[in-house]
Amino acid sequence: MSRTSPATLHLASRPEEIASGQSVWQAALQPAASLFALGMMGLGVLALIYGDFALVWQPVAPWVPGRTALAYASGVLMLLVGGGLLLRATASWSARMLFPYLIAWTLLKVPALVVAPEIEGVWLGFGELAVLLAGGWVLFARLANVPQNSWLAFAAGDRGIRVAKYLFAVWVIPIGISHFFYTKATIDLIPAWMPGRMFWAYLTGAGHVAAGIGVLFSVVPRVAVLAEAAMLSVITLLVWVPAIVAGAKARWPWTSFWFSWAITSAVWVLAQGMGRQGKGNREYD
């Protein structure tokens, strides 16, 4: 007997959605998938405006041949896959294109891990991209319609969701640890009007670590992911929206905002993708 996915169970419990033609990707992954798509499109627009990659988050070396052309191609790709994820007819192909792109993007941080593993900042950088990849992996697992006999079957369906879940769990921890290594830099990002900024720097760092541990050890894992997504949403709004207002013509705040948006929506996608099973409402793990 084949195992029924949480998304299918979700639809089966709501026949009115089936009658209206609402598909699995719409019912089980929205609105998170659309937010993720908008994040990709925002980064794509910036790539086309500046003819460059996303600063420290896309560390493509200056010596790479045709670097500017590759940056424009990257921008076009992000716009295409982002737009494609918004449409039911193209969501599957967009997820298939996005997944290898995010893998390649994450691999850009591997050289830094090899060269300077003693620097916590490189683990932070890789962790941010790994969290982004986890969200893209969920979209691939749920939308790509990979045949069961495909060599990529391990990355799709419920198995793919598990891999994405643990990818998130492992790599969100260095993000939290960075708050303790780089406390001053973290405090500087917190709005000056907020009292107890050091407290918030430590609390958010502990929150990242707690989310990772909660998922790793299956301690209310979906609640842990939802809490992480909510915290990242607040951070994006409180830190990067004011930065855009203060420096609307500067590149850094816009890039930071859209990358923070993308990571935040990736965690929301993971939370949606984990879903719930059965009438007992048992968390999917």
C-alpha positions in Angstrom: 0.0 0.0 0.0 1.4 3.4 -1.0 1.6 6.0 1.7 -0.7 9.0 1.4 1.1 12.3 1.6 -0.1 14.9 4.1 -1.0 17.2 1.2 -3.3 14.6 -0.2 -4.9 14.0 3.2 -5.4 17.7 3.5 -7.3 17.8 0.3 -9.3 14.7 1.0 -10.6 16.3 4.2 -11.8 19.3 2.2 -13.8 18.0 -0.8 -15.0 21.5 -1.6 -11.4 22.3 -2.6 -11.3 19.4 -5.0 -14.7 20.4 -6.5 -13.4 23.9 -7.2 -10.3 22.5 -9.0 -7.9 23.7 -6.3 -4.6 21.6 -6.6 -2.3 20.3 -4.0 0.2 23.1 -4.5 -2.5 25.7 -3.9 -4.1 24.1 -0.9 -1.1 22.8 1.1 1.7 25.3 0.3 -0.1 28.6 0.1 0.5 31.4 0.8 4.1 30.4 1.7 4.9 29.3 -1.9 3.8 32.6 -3.3 5.8 34.5 -0.8 8.8 32.4 -1.7 8.2 33.2 -5.4 8.0 36.9 -4.7 11.3 36.7 -2.8 13.0 35.0 -5.8 11.6 37.6 -8.1 12.8 40.5 -5.9 16.3 39.1 -6.0 16.0 38.6 -9.7 15.0 42.2 -10.3 18.1 43.4 -8.3 20.4 41.2 -10.3 19.1 42.8 -13.5 19.3 46.3 -12.1 22.9 46.0 -10.9 24.2 43.4 -13.3 25.6 41.5 -10.3 24.9 38.8 -7.8 23.4 39.1 -4.4 26.5 40.5 -2.6 27.8 38.3 0.2 25.0 35.8 -0.3 26.1 34.9 -3.8 29.9 35.0 -3.6 30.7 34.5 -7.3 34.4 35.3 -7.6 35.4 38.3 -9.8 37.7 36.0 -11.9 34.8 33.9 -13.1 34.6 34.2 -17.0 31.5 36.1 -18.1 30.5 37.0 -14.6 28.2 39.9 -15.5 26.4 37.8 -18.1 26.0 35.0 -15.6 24.6 37.6 -13.1 22.0 38.7 -15.7 21.2 35.1 -16.5 20.7 34.4 -12.8 18.4 37.3 -12.5 16.3 36.1 -15.4 16.2 32.6 -14.0 15.0 33.8 -10.6 12.3 35.9 -12.3 11.1 33.0 -14.4 11.0 30.4 -11.6 9.4 32.9 -9.3 6.7 33.8 -11.8 6.3 30.2 -12.6 5.6 29.2 -9.0 2.7 31.6 -9.0 0.9 29.7 -11.8 -0.5 26.2 -11.4 0.3 25.3 -15.0 4.1 26.1 -14.6 4.6 25.4 -10.9 6.0 21.9 -11.4 8.6 22.9 -14.0 9.6 26.0 -11.9 10.2 23.8 -8.9 12.4 21.5 -11.0 14.4 24.5 -12.2 14.7 26.1 -8.8 16.0 23.1 -7.0 19.3 22.6 -8.8 19.8 26.4 -8.9 19.5 26.6 -5.1 21.9 23.6 -4.8 24.5 25.4 -7.0 23.9 28.6 -5.0 24.5 26.9 -1.7 27.7 25.2 -3.0 29.2 28.7 -3.5 29.7 28.8 0.2 31.6 25.5 0.4 35.0 26.9 -0.4 34.8 29.2 2.6 34.0 26.3 4.8 37.1 24.5 3.6 39.4 27.5 3.7 38.3 29.0 7.0 36.3 26.5 9.1 37.4 28.2 12.3 35.4 31.3 11.5 31.8 31.1 12.7 30.8 33.6 10.0 31.3 31.2 7.2 29.1 28.7 9.0 26.5 31.4 9.3 26.7 32.2 5.6 26.3 28.5 4.6 23.5 28.1 7.1 21.5 30.9 5.6 21.8 29.4 2.1 21.0 25.9 3.5 17.8 27.2 5.0 16.9 28.8 1.7 17.6 25.5 0.0 15.4 23.6 2.5 12.4 25.7 1.4 13.2 25.1 -2.3 13.6 21.4 -1.5 10.1 21.3 -0.1 8.7 22.9 -3.2 10.6 20.3 -5.3 9.3 17.5 -3.1 5.7 18.6 -3.3 5.4 20.1 -6.8 8.0 18.4 -9.1 5.9 15.2 -9.7 9.0 13.0 -9.7 8.2 9.4 -10.8 8.7 6.8 -8.1 11.2 4.9 -10.2 13.4 8.0 -10.8 16.8 8.3 -9.3 15.6 11.6 -7.8 12.8 9.9 -5.9 14.7 10.1 -2.7 14.4 13.9 -2.9 10.7 14.0 -3.6 7.5 13.3 -1.6 7.6 12.6 2.1 11.3 11.5 2.0 12.3 14.8 0.4 10.4 16.7 3.1 12.3 14.8 5.8 15.6 15.6 4.2 14.7 19.3 3.9 13.5 19.3 7.5 16.8 18.0 8.8 18.8 20.3 6.5 17.0 23.2 8.1 17.4 21.8 11.6 21.2 21.4 11.3 22.0 24.7 9.6 19.7 27.0 11.5 21.8 26.3 14.6 24.9 28.2 13.3 22.7 31.1 12.5 21.6 31.3 16.1 25.2 30.8 17.4 26.3 33.7 15.3 24.3 36.0 17.5 26.6 35.1 20.4 29.8 35.4 18.4 28.8 38.7 16.8 26.7 40.3 19.5 27.6 43.9 18.6 26.9 43.4 14.9 23.5 41.8 15.9 22.7 44.6 18.3 23.5 47.2 15.6 20.8 45.7 13.4 18.1 46.0 16.0 16.2 49.3 15.8 17.6 51.9 18.3 14.2 52.7 19.7 13.8 49.2 21.1 14.8 48.8 24.8 17.1 46.0 25.8 18.7 45.4 22.5 21.3 43.0 23.9 18.5 40.9 25.4 16.8 40.7 21.9 20.1 39.8 20.3 20.6 36.9 22.7 16.9 35.9 22.6 16.7 35.6 18.9 20.0 33.7 18.8 18.6 31.2 21.3 15.4 31.0 19.3 17.2 29.9 16.2 19.1 27.3 18.1 16.0 26.1 19.9 14.1 25.7 16.6 16.9 23.5 15.2 17.1 21.4 18.3 13.3 21.1 18.4 13.2 19.7 14.8 16.3 17.5 15.3 14.9 15.8 18.3 11.2 15.9 17.2 10.1 18.1 20.1 7.0 19.7 18.6 8.9 20.1 15.3 6.3 21.9 13.3 5.7 24.3 16.2 9.5 24.9 16.2 9.5 25.7 12.5 6.4 27.9 12.8 8.0 29.9 15.6 11.2 30.3 13.5 9.2 31.5 10.6 7.3 34.0 12.8 10.5 35.3 14.3 12.2 35.8 10.9 9.1 37.6 9.7 9.3 40.1 12.6 13.1 40.5 12.0 12.5 41.2 8.3 9.9 43.9 9.1 11.7 45.5 12.0 15.2 45.5 10.6 15.1 45.7 6.8 12.0 47.7 6.1 13.3 50.7 8.1 16.7 50.2 6.4 15.0 50.6 3.0 13.2 53.7 4.1 16.4 55.2 5.4 18.4 54.3 2.3 16.0 53.8 -0.5 18.7 54.4 -3.2 21.3 52.1 -1.6 21.8 48.6 -2.8 22.7 46.9 0.5 19.3 47.4 2.3 17.3 46.2 -0.7 19.4 43.1 -1.2 19.3 42.4 2.5 15.5 42.9 2.6 14.8 40.5 -0.3 17.2 37.9 0.9 15.7 38.0 4.4 12.2 37.8 2.7 13.4 34.7 0.7 14.8 32.9 3.8 11.7 33.8 5.9 9.3 32.5 3.2 11.5 29.4 2.8 10.8 28.5 6.5 7.1 29.2 6.0 7.2 26.8 3.0 8.9 24.2 5.2 6.2 24.6 7.9 3.4 24.3 5.3 5.1 21.3 3.7 5.5 19.4 6.9 1.7 19.7 7.3 -0.4 17.5 9.5 -1.6 13.9 9.1 -4.9 12.3 9.6 -8.0 13.1 11.7 -5.9 12.9 14.9 -4.1 16.0 13.7 -0.7 14.3 14.4 2.3 16.4 13.4 4.1 15.1 10.4 7.7 14.3 11.1 
